[in-house]
Amino acid sequence: MDMERLEAFVSQKVERCKILVAGDVMLDKYYYGKVTRISPEAPVPINHVSREKETLGGAANVAHNLALLGCKTMLAGFVGDDFHYRSLAEKLSDRGILSDSLVMTDRPTTTKIRVIGGHQQMIRLDFEDARPLEERWTDQFLEKVKKRLDEGMDAMILSDYAKGTLSDRSARALIAEAHAHGVPVIVDPKGTNWTKYKKCDYITPNLKEINEILIDPISNTDAEIVKACHYISRKYDIKNVLATRSEKGVSLVREGQEVHIPTRSQEVFDVSGAGDTVIAVLAAGLSGGLRGEEAAYLANLAASVVVAKLGTYAVAREELSDALHKVGGIQQ
């Protein structure tokens, strides 16, 4: 792997990339505290909250990763007119993420609230409505994405968290519209209905997601991963499959090429958000002219930074550059 070429991309070219993220937009909230006693009102622990944190989640976390890399980033999806949206909008603005392609609905902004006692998650509170969306909202969503594509994009990411944004209709329409504009589509899948992702350019499933669509589950070996990826490629007419394999890194499989890239992480604390980082860095690399295997290597390296952190985390451009220096011996 040409480390100097990758470093040149990160330091000089990534900021030219224009990428649109479409998918399930979320806000992640964390309350951290300490449990010392049981409530006298009910047999439940009392968590004395000492600090709280809010981060961008779902498709918004993918956009966050892109923005921290320096990409020109646009976000499309659905939100509600509530205080969670106002917090989300402020964070998007602070990070320079263009959010005027978000569609306002009468549903809540998807929000996940986690209460942490010590190092243990005690409870998660979800604010969401994943029922099928009204056609008028989907129409607005598709129109806003088309407008962005008309302005010129280098890539489009579909970030599916099964919250209703990427329905059969919308996913198919987005892929067709992007291709009509000559824009590649990279998909992070969810669920078992992958027909809606047909003809996308790259798909980035993890092992669990791959097994959900197979009759006979596979283990995390190179040979079985390659066989499953070729099956995915043939069945859904997807040229490039990047399987993320946790502690075994990633595998890029396409016709005539199979590349296995081992993980660089020494310690894994939390895989939350690692998939968002992989697809963001992969899309950025492809947008910036890197070959598929180069973009996959860079994405895997970025994920190794993320999994060594607790909670949802987005890797910054400087962190990725530092990681390249460490593994490649590049002189600064």
Secondary structure by P-SEA (a helix, b strand, c coil): caaaaaaaaaccccccbbbbbbcccbbbbbbbbbbccccccccbbbbbccbbbbbbcaaaaaaaaaaaaccbbbbbbbbcccaaaaaaaaaaaaaccccccccccccccbbbbbbbccccccccccccccccccaaaaaaaaaaaaaaaaacccbbbbbbcccccccaaaaaaaaaaaaaacbbbbbbcccccccccccccbbbbcaaaaaaaccccccccaaaaaaaaaaaaaaccccbbbbbbccccbbbbcccbbbbbbbcccccccccaaaaaaaaaaaaaaaacccaaaaaaaaaaaaaaaaacccbbbbcaaaaaaaaaaaccccc
